[in-house]
Amino acid sequence: MGINEHTHIVQQDSRSSCTKIVIVGNGPVGVHFVRQLIGNGYPGHITIFGEEPFQPYNRVLLSSFLSGELGIDALTNSLEEHPSLLQQFHCKIVNIDHQNKTIEDQFGGVHHYDVLVLATGSSAFIPNISGNQKTGVYRFRDMHDAQSLYARKTRSRHTVVIGGGLLGLETAKSMLKYSTKVSVVQHSAALMNRQLDLTASQMVQAYAESNGIEFCLNCQVLEIIGEDKVESVKLSTGEHLLCDTVIFTTGITPNTQLAFDAKISVRRGIQVNEMLRTSQEDIYAIGECADYEGQVYGLVAPGLEQASTLAGNLCGGNSTYRGSKLMTELKVLGLSVFSMGKVSDEYANQITNTLTFRKQDVYRKLLFSRGKLVGAVAIGQWSEIKEVQAAIDESRYIYPWHLLRFSTTGYLFGSQEKHILSYPDDTLVCNCQQVSVAQIRQELDKGECNFESLQASLGVSSVCGTCKPLVQSALNQPQTKQPVKKALLIATFTAFVIACTLLWMPAIAPTQSVQQASWDWLWTDSLARQISGFTILGLISLSLLLSLKKRVKQVQWLSFDVWRFAHVTLAALGMSTLFIHTGISFGNGLNRLLAINFVLIILVGIASAVVAAYEGQVVTPGFKRIKRYLVVSHIVTFWPLPILLAFHILSVYYF
């Protein structure tokens, strides 16, 4: 069902003997709280109010809707019908009477509660900049904003986005279509400065610039200029940017007015204790409106964690909330970005040392406090992120051999091949919905299930979608064995026989009589040796094309198995030609070294090919590690060959 406008008003609730929970706010956190209540078997009545004229939707995906990547139906986050659940849309709550345990809606309806949960979320923070009310100025926070910007982007020629955080970058990307020029103005010297260090920020900036986004860093917008509508913005550098659209993505302001008017304690957000209870009995707050020990979380995941904790307690549990560790794992403009723990400048005095790994477009940084891992930043795919996350959660001590491995390979635990189900039970697969490995395993143990059923039962990949590959990999367990690659084995065996012949068969003796049939002209005649020699050189060059298939994504012709079979076949042909070129007489000095090096390359390659032929049968990480070592050895043994070949050709033609 799509996100359509609804008005569903109950003017007066009748009191019931059953305990009644009322939730104010039907955003992702409020909806998750209801699902947790129902899932835990809450016996009383549940009523949820939403201020917007829409069914519940996933706010996290609004930027994907704005960019056109997702349709409006994909944003739906509706609650399933349930006998004890009443949903009310387009119904703003305007007053709380905590003495009589009632709330009043905008239409004058009065509703009773036994337990009240405030999940009112937050609003976009709009700085006090002159001209911020002009036509062409927008914010980006809810469905109404997204729809307004969706209509605007077809008419905008130059859009200025104020704010270089995650939302600002996603908004900039979404406005790029239709040849619109997009500039991002950021007050600090780095993008996403609360999640990334300077190096990672610069990598994100370079990637964004390659996508057509322009940046004005370390400056502020002082004024929005224009008579009635936006015509330009004035920057603190003195520069004027001509534009027709301005979008504020400058942070959030918790929605606390309802609580404040009810004399509930409010600081930046609604103050809550470790039970998520406010200063008024039977009134709780969760999500972006809640303030726990001075911390207001501007991300969805902490709010979902709070919702799960509170729902469990209201269903008979006794858990306490001790704060959330901030974690960002998502795609920024299509670039994989990970940030967790104490990475921002406010924790600088707690960090004793750092360790970084950089290779091409991959960047990883670990932050330590007295030997314990307390933070990490990464750009690019990192297969062991979940294990790194668990180590940060536990403030785990990292041993020297782990640090050595990380500095040389970029992997901290050496778990490139480790499957998600092999991680500890409490490792989180889905951070947004707080779904652990144990929960995934329990669902798999129940019998047949697919991605859709896991999404329905656990909510995995229903918020940001980042965990989808991990969930899909879990569904592939137990791994099905692939058949042995017989064609590859046949070609490998042929190459092995020829290699053994070259190594252990004695040199062919020269013909003693002109009356005997003679083949030794093949390796004694100058022209014949040149032809066979350059044939070997050509076959070596062709065999190197396999690396092109592995490393250049644009090469899509034929499967990798076909290319690998061709690679082994070319090696066998190369050795056959070497047989003709030498008469199995390798000579002395550099010529002998060249022939031995060539055969050694083939033998190591044969071992690698045999392992590759059987890798579908043996799916253990150790077997894959052997294959990796053999492939590396195959490449290393090839390195001397070009030098030896060059000396060989020089000696033949020069001397």
C-alpha positions in Angstrom: 0.0 0.0 0.0 1.4 3.4 -0.9 1.9 6.4 1.4 -1.4 8.1 0.9 -3.1 10.8 2.9 -5.3 9.6 5.8 -7.4 11.3 8.5 -8.5 8.9 11.2 -9.8 10.7 14.3 -11.3 9.4 17.5 -12.8 12.2 19.4 -13.0 10.5 22.8 -11.4 7.3 24.1 -13.4 5.2 26.5 -11.4 4.0 29.5 -10.6 0.3 29.7 -9.5 -2.0 32.5 -6.7 -3.2 30.2 -3.4 -1.2 30.4 -3.3 1.2 27.6 0.0 2.5 26.0 -0.2 5.6 23.8 2.6 6.6 21.5 3.0 10.1 20.2 4.9 10.0 16.9 4.7 7.4 14.2 8.2 7.8 12.7 10.7 4.9 12.5 11.3 4.8 16.2 7.6 4.9 17.2 6.7 2.2 14.6 9.6 0.0 15.8 8.4 0.4 19.4 4.9 -0.8 18.5 6.3 -3.8 16.6 8.5 -4.7 19.5 5.5 -4.5 21.9 3.3 -6.7 19.7 6.3 -9.1 19.1 6.8 -9.4 22.9 3.1 -10.2 23.4 2.0 -7.0 25.1 -1.5 -7.8 26.5 -3.0 -4.3 26.6 -4.3 -1.7 24.1 -1.9 0.3 21.9 -2.6 3.6 20.2 -0.2 5.5 18.0 -0.6 9.1 16.8 1.0 10.6 13.7 1.0 14.3 12.9 1.6 14.0 9.2 -1.1 13.1 6.7 0.7 10.0 5.7 1.0 6.4 6.7 4.3 5.7 8.5 7.3 5.9 6.1 11.0 5.3 6.2 12.6 8.8 6.6 16.1 7.3 6.0 15.2 6.6 2.4 13.9 10.1 1.6 17.1 11.0 -0.2 16.7 7.9 -2.4 13.2 9.0 -3.2 14.3 12.5 -4.0 17.1 11.2 -6.4 14.6 9.0 -8.2 16.3 5.7 -7.1 13.2 4.6 -5.2 9.5 5.1 -5.8 7.2 6.4 -3.0 5.8 2.9 -2.3 9.3 1.7 -1.4 9.3 4.1 1.6 6.2 2.5 3.2 6.8 1.5 6.8 3.2 0.7 7.7 2.2 -1.3 10.7 0.3 -4.5 10.2 -3.3 -4.6 11.5 -3.6 -6.0 15.0 -6.7 -6.4 17.3 -5.1 -4.3 20.1 -3.7 -1.6 17.8 -5.3 1.7 16.8 -3.5 4.0 14.4 -4.3 7.7 14.0 -2.9 9.7 11.1 -2.9 13.5 10.6 -3.7 14.0 14.3 -1.4 16.2 16.2 -1.3 16.0 20.0 -1.3 19.5 21.5 -1.5 18.9 25.3 -0.6 16.4 28.0 -2.5 16.3 31.3 -0.3 14.0 33.3 -2.4 14.4 36.5 -5.5 12.9 34.8 -3.4 10.8 32.4 -5.0 12.2 29.2 -3.8 13.8 26.0 -5.6 16.2 23.8 -5.4 16.3 20.0 -5.7 19.2 17.6 -9.4 18.6 17.1 -10.3 18.7 20.8 -10.4 14.9 21.2 -9.3 13.6 24.6 -7.5 10.2 24.9 -6.7 8.3 28.1 -3.4 6.6 28.7 -1.8 4.4 31.4 1.6 4.7 29.8 2.6 7.5 27.5 5.6 7.2 25.2 6.9 10.4 23.4 8.6 9.6 20.1 8.1 13.1 18.6 11.4 13.1 16.8 13.1 16.3 15.7 12.8 19.1 13.2 15.3 20.7 10.8 17.5 23.3 12.5 17.3 26.5 10.4 20.1 29.1 11.3 19.1 32.7 11.8 20.3 33.9 8.4 18.8 36.9 6.8 16.5 35.9 3.9 15.7 32.3 5.1 12.0 32.8 4.5 12.3 33.7 0.8 10.7 31.7 -1.9 13.2 29.1 -3.0 14.5 28.3 0.5 13.8 24.7 1.6 14.7 22.3 4.4 14.9 18.5 4.0 13.4 16.5 6.9 10.1 14.9 6.1 7.9 13.7 3.3 6.4 17.1 2.6 9.9 18.6 2.2 10.9 15.7 -0.1 7.8 16.2 -2.3 8.5 20.0 -2.5 12.1 19.4 -3.5 11.1 16.7 -6.0 9.0 19.3 -7.8 11.6 22.0 -7.5 14.7 20.1 -8.9 13.3 20.1 -12.4 13.3 23.9 -12.4 16.5 24.7 -10.4 19.6 25.7 -12.3 21.9 26.3 -9.4 21.1 24.8 -5.9 23.1 25.7 -2.8 23.1 23.1 0.0 24.0 24.6 3.4 25.6 21.8 5.5 28.3 19.3 4.6 27.2 16.4 6.8 25.7 13.1 5.6 22.2 14.6 4.8 23.8 17.5 3.0 25.8 15.2 0.7 22.9 13.0 0.0 20.7 16.0 -0.8 23.3 17.4 -3.1 23.5 14.1 -5.0 19.7 14.0 -5.3 19.6 17.5 -6.8 22.2 16.9 -9.5 19.8 15.6 -12.1 18.5 17.8 -15.0 21.9 19.5 -15.4 21.4 21.4 -12.1 24.6 22.9 -10.7 25.0 22.0 -7.0 27.3 23.7 -4.5 27.7 22.6 -0.8 28.7 25.2 1.8 30.3 23.7 4.9 31.3 25.8 8.0 34.2 23.5 8.8 37.3 22.5 6.8 36.1 18.9 6.4 32.9 17.1 5.3 31.1 14.9 7.7 33.6 16.2 10.3 31.8 14.4 13.2 32.2 11.0 11.6 35.4 11.2 9.5 39.0 12.3 9.9 40.5 14.7 7.5 41.9 12.1 5.1 38.6 10.2 4.9 36.8 13.5 4.4 39.0 14.5 1.6 38.4 11.1 -0.1 34.7 11.6 0.1 35.1 15.2 -1.2 37.2 14.0 -4.2 34.6 11.3 -5.0 31.7 13.9 -4.7 33.6 16.3 -6.9 34.1 13.6 -9.5 30.3 13.3 -9.5 29.8 17.0 -10.3 29.3 18.5 -6.8 31.2 21.7 -5.9 32.3 22.7 -2.4 32.9 25.9 -0.4 34.6 24.7 2.8 35.5 26.6 5.9 32.9 29.4 5.2 29.4 30.3 6.1 26.3 31.8 4.4 25.8 35.2 5.9 22.7 36.3 3.8 20.3 35.0 1.3 19.8 37.7 -1.3 16.7 38.5 -3.5 13.6 40.6 -3.4 11.0 37.9 -3.0 12.8 34.8 -4.2 16.3 33.5 -3.9 18.8 35.1 -6.3 22.2 34.6 -4.6 23.9 33.9 -1.3 26.6 35.9 0.4 29.4 33.9 1.9 31.7 34.8 4.9 34.6 34.9 2.4 32.9 37.9 0.6 32.0 35.8 -2.4 28.4 35.8 -3.9 27.0 32.6 -5.3 24.3 33.2 -7.9 21.6 30.5 -7.3 17.8 30.0 -7.3 17.4 27.4 -4.6 18.8 27.1 -1.1 18.4 23.9 1.0 19.2 23.8 4.8 20.7 20.5 6.1 22.2 22.1 9.2 21.3 19.6 11.8 18.2 18.9 14.0 16.2 20.4 16.9 14.5 17.9 19.1 10.7 18.3 19.2 10.3 19.1 23.0 7.5 21.8 23.1 4.7 19.3 24.0 6.8 18.0 26.9 7.9 21.5 27.9 4.3 22.7 28.1 3.4 19.7 30.3 6.2 20.8 32.7 8.3 17.7 31.9 12.0 18.3 32.4 13.7 19.4 29.2 17.3 20.4 28.4 18.3 20.1 24.7 15.9 17.1 24.5 13.4 15.5 26.9 15.4 14.3 29.8 15.2 10.5 30.5 17.0 8.1 32.9 18.4 4.7 32.3 14.8 3.3 32.2 14.0 6.0 29.5 11.4 7.5 31.9 10.9 11.3 32.0 10.5 13.4 35.1 6.8 12.5 35.1 5.6 9.1 36.2 4.4 6.7 33.4 5.7 9.1 30.7 8.7 7.9 28.6 10.7 9.4 25.7 12.6 7.6 22.9 14.4 8.6 19.7 15.6 12.0 18.6 13.5 13.9 21.1 15.1 12.1 24.1 18.1 13.4 26.1 20.1 10.8 27.9 22.8 12.2 30.1 23.1 15.3 27.9 23.3 13.3 24.7 20.7 13.6 21.9 21.3 11.1 19.2 20.6 12.3 15.6 20.7 8.9 14.1 18.0 6.2 13.7 19.8 3.3 15.2 20.1 4.6 18.8 16.4 5.4 18.8 15.6 1.9 17.7 17.8 0.6 20.5 15.9 2.7 23.0 12.5 1.5 21.6 13.6 -2.2 21.9 14.8 -1.6 25.5 11.6 0.2 26.6 9.3 -2.3 24.9 11.0 -5.2 26.6 10.7 -3.5 30.0 7.0 -2.8 29.5 6.5 -6.4 28.6 8.1 -7.6 31.9 11.8 -7.2 31.3 14.2 -5.2 33.4 16.8 -3.8 31.0 18.6 -0.5 31.4 19.7 1.9 28.7 23.3 3.0 29.1 23.7 5.0 25.9 24.5 4.0 22.4 27.8 3.9 20.6 27.5 5.9 17.4 28.0 4.0 14.3 27.7 5.0 10.6 27.9 2.3 8.0 26.3 3.3 4.7 26.8 4.5 1.2 27.7 8.2 0.8 27.0 9.1 -2.9 27.6 5.4 -3.6 30.9 5.2 -1.7 31.1 2.8 1.2 31.8 4.7 4.5 32.2 3.3 8.0 32.7 5.3 11.2 32.3 4.1 14.8 33.4 5.0 18.3 35.5 7.9 19.4 36.5 9.4 16.1 35.4 13.1 16.5 37.7 15.9 17.8 35.9 15.9 21.2 37.6 12.6 22.1 41.1 13.6 20.9 42.5 13.8 24.5 41.4 10.1 25.0 43.2 8.7 22.0 46.7 7.5 22.7 47.7 6.2 19.2 46.3 5.5 15.8 47.1 3.1 12.9 46.2 3.6 9.3 46.1 1.6 6.1 45.9 3.2 2.7 45.8 1.5 -0.7 44.4 3.2 -3.8 40.7 4.0 -3.0 40.7 2.0 0.3 41.4 3.8 3.6 41.2 2.4 7.1 42.1 4.0 10.4 42.0 2.5 13.9 41.9 4.6 17.1 43.3 3.2 20.4 43.1 4.2 24.0 45.9 2.5 26.0 46.0 -0.5 23.6 42.2 -0.9 23.4 40.3 -0.3 20.2 37.9 2.6 20.7 37.2 3.8 17.2 37.5 3.2 13.5 37.0 5.0 10.2 37.0 3.4 6.8 36.4 4.3 3.1 35.7 1.4 0.7 34.5 -2.1 1.3 35.8 -3.8 4.5 34.6 -7.4 5.0 35.5 -7.6 8.7 33.6 -4.5 9.8 31.2 -6.5 12.0 34.1 -8.0 13.9 35.8 -4.6 14.2 32.4 -3.2 15.5 32.3 -5.9 18.1 35.9 -5.2 19.2 35.0 -1.5 19.6 31.8 -2.3 21.6 34.0 -4.4 24.0 36.9 -1.9 24.0 39.0 -5.0 23.2 42.8 -5.0 23.6 44.5 -5.5 20.2 47.6 -7.6 20.2 50.8 -6.7 18.3 50.4 -9.4 15.6 47.0 -8.0 14.8 48.5 -4.6 14.4 51.2 -5.9 12.1 48.7 -7.7 10.0 46.5 -4.6 9.7 49.5 -2.3 8.7 50.5 -4.7 5.9 47.1 -6.1 4.6 44.4 -3.8 6.0 42.8 -6.6 7.9 42.9 -6.6 11.6 41.8 -10.2 12.4 42.7 -11.9 9.1 39.0 -12.7 8.5 38.7 -11.7 4.8 37.0 -15.0 4.1 35.0 -15.3 7.3 31.3 -15.9 6.9 28.9 -13.8 8.9 27.4 -16.8 10.7 30.8 -17.7 12.1 30.9 -14.5 14.2 29.9 -14.5 17.9 26.1 -14.6 18.7 25.9 -11.0 19.9 27.5 -9.6 16.8 25.1 -7.2 15.1 24.2 -7.9 11.5 21.6 -5.1 11.2 22.6 -2.0 13.3 19.4 -0.1 12.5 17.1 -2.9 13.8 19.6 -4.3 16.4 19.5 -7.8 14.8 22.2 -10.1 16.0 23.9 -13.2 14.4 22.0 -15.3 17.0 18.6 -14.0 15.8 19.5 -14.7 12.2 20.6 -18.2 13.1 17.4 -18.9 15.0 15.3 -17.9 12.0 17.4 -20.2 9.8 17.0 -23.1 12.2 13.2 -22.9 12.0 13.3 -24.2 8.4 13.1 -22.7 4.9 13.3 -18.9 4.8 14.3 -16.3 2.3 15.3 -12.6 2.4 11.7 -11.4 2.4 10.7 -13.6 5.3 13.8 -12.5 7.4 12.9 -8.9 6.6 9.3 -9.4 7.7 10.2 -11.2 10.9 13.3 -9.4 12.1 13.1 -6.1 10.1 16.6 -6.6 8.7 17.6 -4.3 5.8 14.3 -2.3 6.2 15.9 1.0 7.2 19.2 1.9 5.4 19.6 -1.4 3.5 23.4 -1.6 4.2 23.2 -5.0 5.8 21.5 -6.6 2.8 24.7 -8.4 1.5 25.3 -9.8 4.9 21.8 -11.2 5.2 22.0 -12.6 1.7 25.3 -14.3 2.6 23.7 -15.8 5.7 20.9 -17.3 3.5 23.6 -19.1 1.5 24.5 -21.3 4.5 25.2 -24.2 4.4 27.3 -23.5 1.4 26.5 -25.8 -1.5 29.5 -27.5 -3.1 30.3 -26.7 -6.7 31.4 -29.4 -9.1 35.0 -30.0 -9.8 36.2 -28.0 -12.9 37.2 -31.0 -15.0 38.2 -29.1 -18.1 40.7 -27.1 -16.0 42.0 -30.3 -14.5 42.6 -31.8 -17.9 44.5 -28.8 -19.2 46.5 -28.7 -15.9 47.4 -32.3 -16.1 48.6 -31.9 -19.7 50.7 -28.9 -18.6 52.1 -31.0 -15.8 53.2 -33.9 -18.0 55.0 -31.5 -20.4 56.7 -29.7 -17.5 57.9 -33.1 -16.1 59.2 -34.1 -19.5 61.2 -30.9 -19.8 62.7 -31.3 -16.4 63.6 -34.9 -16.2 63.8 -36.2 -19.8 67.4 -36.1 -21.1 68.3 -33.8 -24.0 67.6 -35.3 -27.5 70.8 -36.5 -29.0 71.8 -35.0 -32.4 71.4 -37.1 -35.5 74.5 -39.1 -36.4 73.7 -39.8 -40.1 72.2 -37.9 -42.9 70.3 -41.0 -43.8 68.3 -40.9 -40.6 65.1 -38.9 -40.2 66.1 -35.7 -38.4 64.1 -33.2 -36.4 67.0 -31.5 -34.7 66.8 -28.7 -37.3 63.9 -27.4 -35.2 66.3 -26.3 -32.4 69.5 -26.0 -34.4 68.4 -23.9 -37.5 68.5 -20.2 -36.8 65.3 -19.2 -38.5 63.4 -22.1 -36.8 64.7 -21.1 -33.4 63.6 -17.5 -34.0 60.1 -18.6 -35.0 59.7 -20.8 -31.9 61.3 -18.2 -29.6 58.9 -15.4 -30.7 56.0 -17.9 -30.5 56.9 -18.5 -26.8 57.0 -14.8 -26.3 53.6 -14.3 -27.9 52.0 -17.1 -25.8 53.4 -15.6 -22.6 51.9 -12.2 -23.6 48.5 -13.7 -24.3 48.5 -15.6 -21.0 49.0 -12.3 -19.2 45.5 -11.2 -20.4 44.1 -13.2 -17.5 45.1 -10.4 -15.2 43.2 -8.0 -17.4 40.0 -10.0 -16.9 40.6 -10.0 -13.1 41.4 -6.3 -12.7 39.5 -4.4 -15.4 35.7 -4.4 -14.7 34.9 -3.3 -18.2 36.2 -6.7 -19.6 32.9 -8.7 -19.5 33.5 -11.0 -22.5 33.2 -14.7 -21.4 33.4 -16.0 -17.9 36.5 -16.1 -15.7 36.5 -19.9 -15.8 36.9 -19.8 -19.6 39.7 -17.2 -19.3 41.5 -19.3 -16.7 41.2 -22.5 -18.9 42.7 -20.5 -21.8 45.5 -19.3 -19.5 46.5 -22.9 -18.6 46.1 -24.1 -22.2 48.5 -21.3 -23.3 51.0 -22.3 -20.7 50.9 -25.9 -22.0 51.4 -24.7 -25.6 54.3 -22.5 -24.4 56.1 -25.4 -22.8 55.5 -27.5 -25.9 57.1 -24.8 -28.0 59.9 -24.6 -25.5 60.4 -28.3 -26.1 60.8 -27.5 -29.8 62.9 -24.4 -29.2 65.5 -26.2 -27.0 65.4 -29.9 -27.8 65.2 -30.3 -24.0 68.7 -28.9 -23.8 68.6 -25.9 -21.5 72.2 -24.9 -22.1 74.2 -23.0 -19.5 74.3 -19.7 -17.6 71.4 -17.3 -18.2 69.8 -19.5 -20.8 69.5 -22.3 -18.3 68.2 -19.9 -15.6 65.6 -18.7 -18.1 64.3 -22.1 -19.0 64.2 -23.2 -15.3 62.4 -20.0 -14.3 59.8 -20.6 -17.1 59.1 -24.2 -16.0 59.0 -23.1 -12.3 56.3 -20.5 -13.1 54.3 -23.3 -14.8 54.6 -25.7 -11.9 53.5 -23.2 -9.3 50.7 -22.2 -11.7 49.7 -25.8 -12.0 49.4 -26.2 -8.2 47.3 -23.0 -8.1 45.0 -24.3 -10.9 44.5 -27.7 -9.2 43.4 -25.8 -6.0 41.1 -23.6 -8.1 39.5 -26.7 -9.7 38.6 -28.1 -6.3 37.8 -24.9 -4.4 34.0 -25.4 -5.0 34.3 -28.7 -3.1 36.4 -27.5 -0.2 34.8 -24.3 1.2 36.9 -23.8 4.3 38.8 -20.6 4.8 42.1 -22.5 5.1 41.7 -24.0 1.6 41.1 -20.5 0.2 44.2 -19.2 2.1 46.3 -21.9 0.4 45.0 -20.8 -3.0 45.8 -17.2 -2.2 49.4 -18.1 -1.3 49.9 -20.1 -4.5 48.5 -17.3 -6.6 50.9 -14.8 -5.0 53.8 -17.3 -5.4 52.9 -17.7 -9.1 53.1 -14.0 -9.6 56.4 -13.6 -7.7 58.1 -16.4 -9.7 57.1 -14.5 -12.8 59.0 -11.3 -11.9 62.5 -12.5 -13.0 61.2 -13.7 -16.4 61.1 -10.3 -18.3 64.7 -9.5 -17.2 66.0 -13.0 -18.2 64.2 -12.8 -21.5 65.6 -9.4 -22.3 69.2 -10.6 -21.6 68.5 -13.7 -23.7 67.2 -11.7 -26.7 70.1 -9.2 -26.4 72.7 -12.0 -26.3 71.2 -13.7 -29.4 71.0 -10.5 -31.6 73.9 -8.5 -30.3 76.5 -11.1 -29.9 
